[in-house]
C-alpha cells in the first residue's frame, strides 16, 4: 500500500514510489494507521494517473493528429462532387483549402503564445472540440451558400491550428534523444496516414450513403473522443523537464515576451532556413493533396478508361487509390527518415538537414515524371507518385526534431507555431488556389476539351517540383549552421537551469 497526495491509502502501488494527483512522482511512504481508505472517486483518479504514461500520451496525441489531417483532406477526397454540387470552377474549389490554411496560419502564432504560458492540454481539447463541431455543422449547409461552406473551412482551420502548434511540444517535454525522434516520427506519421484516411473514409462514406455530405460526418465523433482522451490521460509536463533532469528552470516562461522570442528565433539561422524549406514541402503537399485525385480522373478520361463526371455521385476509385498510396508512403517515409538519420548521425552531426535535402531533391525527379507518363500510362503515374511521396514524407519528423535541438524549451511552442505560420504562408495557403487559377487561365486560352482540361492542370502542377528543389537547397543551407545553432541552444539551456533543491517528505511521525 502507499499514500496518495490527499492523505488516503491506495492498494496496488509499489513501495518505491507513488504518483500524486498532480502527476509528479514522490518516494513511497510507509503505511500509517491514521490514514483513511480512499474513496471510490479518489481511486478512479488514481487509476487514471497510472495510465498517464508518456507512451500513452504520445499515442493519444498521435491519434488526434491523424484526425486533424483526416478531416483536412476529406474535402479533397470529394472535391469533384463539391464542384458539381456547388457549380464552382477550379480556382473557387481551390479556395476551400486556401481559406482553411490562411486561418490556420494566422491562428498558429496566437496558440504558440498561449501554449508557452498556459495549460497546453486544455487548449488542445478545446481546439479539437471546436473543429469537430464546426465540421459536423458544415455538412448541412445548403448548396446555395458556397461562401458559408468556405467560411466553415476557415473556422475549422482555427481549431486545428491549436492542435498542430502545441501537441509536438508536449511530446518534446516527455522524451529526449533518439526516443524523442522516434515518438515525433510516430506523431508526424499521422500527417500522411491521416491525409490518406481522409480520402479513403471520405470517399467510402460518400459511396455508402450516395451523398458526399456524409464524408464530413466521419471525423467529428472521433474528434470528440480524442478531446476527452486528452483531458483524461495526457499529462501536463513542465516545459523543458526532460531536457534538464539535472536542474530546474530559473526563469518562468512569463518573463520572456513574445516579441523577444520571435526576435531570438529570427537570429536562429537553422530555424529560419528549415522553416522556409518546410514551406516548400507544404506548397507541394497542399497542391497535390487538393488536385492529384482530380488530375488522375482527367488522365483516365483522356485514356478513355472512364467517362467525365458532370453530375450525380462521381466515382471514388482515384481518391481511394491516392489515399491508400498516401498512407503507405507516409509510413515508409517516416520509417525511412527515422532509420536513416539514426545511421547517418553516427557518421556526421549534420545528418538531419542533409537527409532532408537529399530526399527532397530525389522527390522532385519522380514528381516531374508523373506528368510525363500520366497521359499514356496511369499505372506508371501511380508508381511515380508512390516514390515521389515516399521521399517527400521523409523530412516531416526530422524537421520537427531539428527544431527541438536548436530551440530552447521555453519558446518551442512559439517556434512550432511560427514555423507553421511561415510554412503555410509561403506554402499551402496559396498553392491550391494558385494551381487552380493557373489551370483556369490555361483552359480559357484554348477551346475546352477533356484533353486540355487534363493538360492545363498538369502544366499548373509542374510548378511543384521546382518549388521542391528550392526547398532542398534551403535544407542544405540549414546544414551549414545546424551545429552552431545547436550549441547555442545548449548554452542557453544551461543558463536557464539551477541545481535541484533537496525535497523532504514529512509524515506525522517525522522526516524519513
RAPE-V882713 format. One record per backbone hydrogen bond with DSSP energy under -1.0 kcal/mol. NH is the residue of the N-H (numbers start at 0). CO is the residue of the C=O. E is the energy in kcal/mol with one decimal. If there is no record, write none. Layout:
NH/CO/E, NH/CO/E
This chain:
1/9/-1.5, 3/7/-2.7, 6/3/-1.6, 8/35/-1.6, 9/1/-2.8, 17/25/-2.2, 19/23/-2.6, 22/19/-1.9, 25/17/-2.2, 27/15/-1.7, 34/31/-1.7, 37/8/-1.3, 42/38/-2.3, 43/39/-2.2, 44/40/-2.1, 45/41/-2.2, 46/42/-2.3, 47/43/-2.1, 48/44/-2.1, 49/45/-1.7, 51/48/-1.0, 52/50/-2.1, 56/52/-2.4, 57/53/-2.6, 58/54/-2.1, 59/55/-2.4, 60/56/-2.6, 61/57/-2.2, 62/58/-2.1, 63/59/-2.4, 64/60/-1.8, 65/61/-2.1, 66/62/-1.9, 67/63/-2.1, 68/64/-2.1, 69/65/-2.3, 70/66/-2.5, 71/67/-1.6, 72/68/-1.8, 76/72/-1.5, 78/75/-1.1, 81/77/-2.1, 82/78/-2.8, 83/79/-2.0, 84/80/-2.6, 85/81/-2.8, 86/82/-1.3, 87/82/-1.3, 92/88/-2.1, 93/89/-2.4, 95/92/-1.3, 97/93/-1.8, 98/94/-2.7, 99/95/-1.7, 100/96/-2.6, 101/97/-2.5, 102/98/-2.1, 103/99/-2.0, 104/100/-2.9, 105/101/-2.0, 106/102/-1.9, 107/103/-1.3, 110/106/-2.3, 111/107/-2.3, 112/108/-2.2, 113/109/-2.2, 114/110/-2.8, 115/111/-1.3, 116/113/-1.3, 117/113/-2.8, 122/118/-1.5, 123/119/-2.4, 124/120/-2.2, 125/121/-2.5, 126/122/-2.2, 127/123/-2.3, 128/124/-2.3, 129/125/-2.2, 130/126/-2.3, 131/127/-1.5, 132/128/-1.9, 133/129/-2.2, 134/130/-2.4, 135/131/-1.9, 136/132/-2.3, 137/133/-2.2, 139/136/-1.7, 140/137/-1.4, 144/141/-1.8, 148/144/-1.5, 149/145/-2.4, 150/146/-2.2, 151/147/-2.1, 152/148/-1.5, 153/149/-1.4, 154/150/-1.8, 155/151/-2.2, 156/152/-1.8, 157/153/-1.3, 158/154/-1.7, 159/155/-2.5, 160/156/-1.6, 161/157/-1.1, 163/159/-2.3, 164/160/-1.9, 165/161/-1.2, 166/162/-2.1, 168/165/-1.2, 169/165/-1.0, 170/166/-1.6, 171/167/-2.1, 172/168/-1.2, 173/170/-1.0, 174/170/-1.5, 179/175/-1.0, 180/176/-1.7, 181/177/-2.2, 182/178/-2.4, 183/179/-2.7, 184/180/-2.0, 185/181/-2.1, 186/182/-2.5, 187/183/-2.9, 188/184/-1.2, 189/186/-1.1, 190/187/-1.3, 192/188/-2.0, 193/189/-2.5, 194/190/-2.2, 195/191/-2.8, 196/192/-2.5, 197/193/-1.8, 198/194/-1.5, 199/195/-2.4, 200/196/-3.0, 201/197/-1.5, 202/198/-2.3, 203/199/-2.2, 204/200/-2.8, 205/201/-2.0, 206/202/-2.4, 207/203/-2.3, 208/204/-2.2, 209/205/-1.6, 210/205/-1.2, 213/210/-1.3, 214/211/-1.7, 215/212/-1.4, 216/213/-1.3, 222/218/-2.4, 223/219/-2.0, 224/220/-1.7, 225/221/-2.4, 226/222/-2.4, 227/223/-1.8, 228/224/-2.3, 229/225/-2.1, 230/226/-1.8, 231/227/-1.9, 232/228/-2.9, 233/229/-1.4, 240/237/-2.1, 243/239/-1.5, 246/243/-1.4, 247/497/-2.3, 249/495/-3.1, 254/251/-1.4, 255/252/-1.3, 260/256/-2.1, 261/257/-2.3, 262/258/-2.3, 263/259/-2.3, 264/260/-2.1, 265/261/-2.0, 268/266/-1.1, 271/267/-2.3, 272/268/-2.7, 273/269/-2.3, 274/270/-1.8, 275/271/-2.0, 276/272/-2.3, 277/273/-2.1, 278/274/-1.5, 279/275/-1.3, 280/276/-1.6, 281/277/-2.5, 282/278/-2.4, 283/279/-1.9, 284/280/-2.9, 285/281/-2.6, 286/282/-1.9, 287/283/-2.9, 288/284/-2.7, 289/285/-1.4, 290/286/-2.4, 291/287/-2.5, 294/290/-2.5, 295/291/-2.5, 296/292/-1.8, 297/293/-2.5, 298/294/-2.0, 299/295/-1.7, 300/296/-1.8, 301/297/-2.1, 302/298/-1.8, 303/300/-1.1, 304/299/-3.2, 319/315/-2.6, 320/316/-2.7, 321/317/-2.7, 322/318/-2.5, 323/319/-2.3, 324/320/-2.6, 325/321/-2.4, 326/322/-2.3, 327/323/-2.5, 328/324/-2.9, 329/325/-2.0, 330/326/-2.1, 331/327/-2.6, 332/328/-3.1, 333/329/-2.4, 334/330/-2.2, 335/331/-3.0, 336/332/-2.5, 337/333/-2.6, 338/334/-2.7, 339/335/-2.9, 340/336/-2.2, 341/337/-1.8, 342/338/-1.9, 343/339/-2.9, 344/340/-2.3, 345/342/-1.0, 346/343/-1.4, 347/343/-2.5, 353/349/-1.7, 354/350/-2.8, 355/351/-1.7, 356/352/-2.2, 357/353/-2.4, 358/354/-2.1, 359/355/-1.8, 360/356/-2.1, 361/357/-2.0, 362/358/-2.1, 363/359/-1.9, 365/361/-1.3, 366/362/-2.2, 367/363/-1.9, 368/364/-1.4, 372/368/-2.1, 373/369/-1.9, 376/372/-3.1, 380/376/-1.4, 381/377/-1.7, 382/378/-1.9, 383/379/-2.2, 384/380/-2.4, 385/381/-2.4, 386/382/-2.3, 387/383/-2.6, 388/384/-2.7, 389/385/-1.9, 390/386/-2.1, 391/387/-1.8, 392/388/-2.5, 395/392/-1.0, 398/394/-2.5, 399/395/-1.3, 400/396/-2.3, 401/397/-2.4, 402/398/-1.6, 403/399/-1.5, 404/400/-1.3, 405/401/-1.7, 406/402/-1.3, 410/407/-1.7, 411/408/-1.3, 414/410/-2.2, 415/411/-3.2, 416/412/-2.5, 417/413/-2.8, 418/414/-2.5, 419/415/-2.3, 420/416/-2.3, 421/417/-2.7, 422/418/-2.6, 423/419/-2.0, 424/420/-2.6, 425/421/-2.5, 428/423/-2.1, 429/426/-1.2, 430/426/-1.5, 433/429/-3.2, 434/430/-2.8, 435/431/-2.0, 436/432/-2.6, 437/433/-2.6, 438/434/-2.3, 439/435/-2.5, 440/436/-2.4, 441/437/-2.3, 442/438/-2.1, 443/439/-1.7, 452/448/-2.4, 453/449/-1.8, 454/450/-2.6, 455/451/-2.8, 456/452/-1.6, 457/453/-2.0, 458/454/-2.9, 459/455/-1.9, 460/456/-2.2, 461/457/-1.1, 462/459/-1.4, 463/460/-1.8, 466/462/-1.6, 467/463/-2.3, 468/464/-2.0, 469/465/-1.7, 470/466/-2.0, 471/467/-2.1, 472/468/-1.7, 473/469/-1.6, 474/470/-1.8, 475/471/-1.7, 476/472/-1.8, 477/473/-2.0, 478/474/-1.7, 481/477/-1.2, 484/480/-2.3, 485/481/-2.0, 486/482/-2.1, 487/483/-2.1, 488/484/-2.0, 489/485/-2.0, 490/486/-2.0, 491/487/-2.4, 492/488/-2.2, 493/489/-2.1, 494/490/-1.7, 496/493/-1.1, 497/247/-1.7, 506/509/-2.2, 509/506/-1.3, 511/504/-1.1
